[in-house]
Amino acid sequence: MTRRMRAVVTEKPGGPSVLAIGEVPTPAPGPGQILVRVRAAALNHADIYQREGEFPPSPGESEILGVEIAGDVVALGPGAQTAIGTPVFGLVGGGAYADYCVIDERMSFEVPPGYSYAEAASLPEVYFTADTTMFRLGGLSSGQAVLVHGGASGLGTACIQMAKSAGARVVCTVGSNAKAARALALGADRVVNYREQDFVEEVRAFTGGEGVDLIEDIVGADYFTRNLSALKDGGRLLQVGVMSGTMCALDLDTIVLRRLQLIGSVMRPLGIEDKRRIAQRFRERWLPLLAARSLVPVIDSLFDVADVVQAHERLQRSDHFGKIILDLHRANDLAAAALHLEATNVHYTRTAS
């Protein structure tokens, strides 16, 4: 008999109301994979686009929404070595909004001591993205200045902390004075309320008229021309989101004469070896700082998985500061290696090779 599990399902593309709780077959781990009993899953804007039918998962990945998980290892595929009961977190290609999810073992990390499952689930997507864009592609270094759009987003809160830890100066945009206060407390040097202030003018004032070295942008078309104006000569625009659309005018003279660089990045279509390299950089550079709480996860809110519609509505309204988390099973528990897993309707062991 096929084992089944609870999961968030959709019958058709659409708004948050298309999300529902249903039952689907429980996945089995393949070679080099582990099966995780999910405790917490984090929301991302990619989940919205997938729900709306605009951003399907890569071939072979689960159709279930969600790419960030934290939970306990309950089964191993052939070749996997992680101990049963280990609390882990990591990035998956899909399937996070469910009781069980498979993950490539090399894309998983043991949850740091003292972390809750919810905190751990908030980390991989945003830290992977920020490291890849700001540092590997953007070359951000000590003394440089960066403008982070969406400073209250999960990605924005990670970018602020990571840039400051590298010795950079940080300007960010947010949508309210309350969010501005929280971004300053997180380490931003200047915060711009985009509803009341012109971020180009604020950037110029902050940099003495020069502009910033780097811009991390999730907004897209509406900000494109102003982003170029906010860059210093030779600056880099990292386009990591297109929330306001994709079509905009481009004056090539601006790019050529000011030696600007336009760099796009998206993680989902990358092959597994590329993703493993990103995971390894995170493991080496950022995980130790997170484990020491030199960098901290920023949680906006925790929703029971049964309230996934309300969670998506909050994300779509941009009401949040930090990550929104789905609670699949006691997500606020502190993670600890489980010597004896809770009884379930199925006994999981190592999958036969």
N, C-alpha and C positions, 0 to 999 in steps of 0.2 A: 504494500500500500504506500502511495506517495505521501511523504511527510509534508505537512502544510503549516503555514505560519501567518501571523497577522502582518499586514503591510498597508501602506497608503497606495491607493489605486486611482486611476482616472479612466473613464470610459471614452472621453473625447477631449480635445484641446479646449482651453477656455480659461476663465477667471478662477479665483480661489474656490468657488463653490463646486467646481468639478471634482475636487479632492474628496475621497471617501476612504473609510477603513474596510478592507476586505481580506480574503484569504487567498494565498498563492502558494505554490510549491516551495518548500525550503531548499535553498541552493546547496550543492555539495562542493567542497573545495577540490580544485584540480591540482595538477603538479605545481609545487612551489607556492601554493595558496593555503590560507588558514580560514577557518570558519569562525566568525565572531558572533556571540550573542550580544546584540546591540543594546547598550544602555542609553546612549545619547547620540543624536544626529544633529548636525548644524545646518541651518538654512543658508542658501546663497542665491544671488540674483540669477545664476544659471538655472536654478530650479524653476524660477518664474518663467524664463524663456522656454524651457523644456515643457512645462505645463501648458504653455500657450501654443505649443507645436512648432516653435521656431528654432530650437537648439537640441536636436535629438542626440542621444548618447552615441558613442562610437560603436561601430559594428562589433558584436560579441559581448557588449556590456549589458547589464540589467536595464530594463525599461523603467524600473522603479526609480522615483526621484531620490536625489541626495547623493553627495560625494564625500561627506566627512562623518566619520564614525568614531565612537569609543565604546569599548565593551570588553567582554571576557572571551578568551580563546576556548572553543569547545570541540574543535576537530581539526585535524591536519590532513592536507593533501599529500600525495607522494613527494618525498624530498624535503618537506617542511620540518623544522626543528623546534619551533617555539613550544614551550611547556604548556600543556593543558591547564587552564585556569589563569594564565597570565593576563593581566589587564593591559590592553593595547589601544592605540588610536592610530588613525591614518587616513589616507586619501584613497577613494575607490572610484571606479568609472561610472558607478551607478548602484542603486540598491540600498542606500543608507536608511530610507524611511521604512524600516522593516525590523522584525524581531531578530532576524539572522541575516548576515551579509558576509560574502567572501571577499578577501583582500589578498593581494600579492604580498607574500611575507616580507619582502624587501621594501614594501611601501608602508610597513607598520612599525610602530615604536612602542616600547613599554611606557606606560603612563608614569610620569615622574612622581616620586613620593609626595604625599600631601595634596595631590590634585584630585578633584572630583572628575567623574566621567564627563560631566557637562563642560568643565574647563578644558579638558583634553580634546573633546570634539570640536572646540572652537578654533583650534590651532592650524591644522595642516593646509587647507586651501589658501588662507590669507598669508601665512608665512612663506609658503612655497611661491606664491605669486609675487609678493613683495621682494623676496630675495632674487628671484629671476629677473624682475623688471628693474627695480631700483639699482641693484648691485651688479648682476652679471651683464645685463644688457645696457643699463644706464650708467654704470661706472661711478655711482655716487661714492664720494670719499669725504674725509674729514675736511671741514672748512667750507665745503660747498653748500649751496642753498637749494632746497627742494620745495616745490609747491605740491601739496597733496589735496586733490579734490575729493570730496566725500570723507572728510576727516572723522565723521561720526560712524562711518560704516565699519564692518569688521576689518576690511582691508585697510581702511584709513587709520584705525586705531593701532594696527600692527605697524604700518608704515611710519607713523609718528615715532613710535618707540624704537624701531630698528634704525631709523635715520639718526635719531639722537644718540643712540648707543655707538654709532659710527663716527660721531663728532660733527655731523652736518647740522645746518640751521634749517628749521622747519616752519613753513607757512602752510596753513590748511584752511579749507572752506567748509562751513557748516551752515545749517538752515535756521538756527535759533541762538539766542543769547545763552540759554541754558546749556546747549551743546557746546557753545564756545567756551564756557567756563570749564566744562569737563575736559575739553581738548587741551586747554592750557594746563590743567592739573596733570594731564598725561605727559606733558613735556613740550608741546608745541610752543615755538617762540612768538608767533603771531597767528591769530585766528581771525578769519574774515567771515562775517555773516553775509552770505551772498544775497540775501533778501534786502539788505540795507546798505551794502557797501560794494564798490567796484573792485574786484580782486586784482585787476591789472594795476590800478592806482595804488592799492595797498602793497602789492609786491614791489612796485617801483620805489615806494617810500621805504620799505623795509631793506631793500638792497642798494639804497643810495642811487637809484636810477638805472642800475645795471640790468636787473632782471635775474631770474633764478637759473641755476645750471640745469635743473631737471624738473619736469612736471609729470606727476603720476595722475592720469586722468581716467575716470570711469564714466564721464558724462557724454562725451562724443561731440556730435555736430554743433550743438548750441554753443559750445565753448571753444571750438577749434580756432577761429580767427583771433579771439582774445588770448588764447593760450600762446600763440606765436608771439603776440605783443608782450607777453609776460616773461618770455625767455630772454636770456642774455645772448649775445652773438656767440654762436657755436654751441648753444644749448640743445638739450634733447627732450623731445616730447614722447612719453611712453603712453601709448593708447591701449588701455587694458579693459575698457568697457565702452558701450555705445548706448547708454540709457536714453539719450535724447534723439537718437537716430544716427544714420550712417552717411548721409549725403550732405556735402558742404563744398563751398567754393575754395579753390586753392590757387593762390598767386605764387607761381614758381619763383618769381623774382625775390620774394621774401625768403624763401628757402635757400636759394643760391647765394644771394648777396650777403646774407647774414650767417651762412654756413650752418644752418639748423639741421637737426637730424630728427626724422619721424620714425618711430619704432613701434610696431604693433606686436602684441603678444596674447596668446590664448593657450591654455594648458590642455584642454580636453582632447584635441586631435593628436597630441603627441604619442609616440610609441612608448612601450613600457620601459625600454632601456633609457630613453630620455627622462621619463618620469622618475626612474630609479636614481639617476644622477642628481636630479633636483632634490629628491628625498635625502640623498647622502650629504649634500651641502647643508641642508637643514639640520641633519643629525650632528654634523661637525661644528657648525657655527652658531646656530640659534637655539638648539635644544638645551645645551648646557646653561645658557642664560635664562631660559624659561624655567628650567629645573631649579635654578638658584633664586627665582623670582626677581631677577634683575629686569626682566621683561615679564609682563603679566597679561594673562588672558582677560579680555573685557567682555563680560556677559551682559547683554541687555535684558533678556527675559527667558523664562523657561515655560514651555507649553506642553501639556500632556499631548501625546500623539493623537488622541481623539479630538483635540482642538487644533488640528493642523490648518484648517481653513482660517481661523483667526490669526494663527502665526504667519501665514502667507499674506494676509491682509495687512498686518503690521509692517512686514518687510516692504510690501509694495507702496505703502504710504510714506515710507522713510521716516517713521516715528522713532526708530531705534537708535541707540548709541552702543555700538559693539555688536556681538553676535546674538542671534535668536536661536534657541536650542529646542529641539523636540525631545521630550522625555519618553523613551520607550520602556525603561524599567529602572526606576530609582536612580536617575541621572545625577542627583546631588550627592550620592554616596561617594566617600573617598575610595579611590581604587586601591585594592590590595590583592596580591596573588591569592587566588581561591584554591585552598587545598581540597575542598569538597564543594563542587558546584551545586546550586540549588536544584532540587529535583524538577525535572521537566517531563513532558509526555514522551520524550525521546531521549535515549542514552547516546551520547556522541563520543566517539573515540577516533583514533587515527584511521583515516580512510585507507583501505587496502590498496597497495600499488599494483 
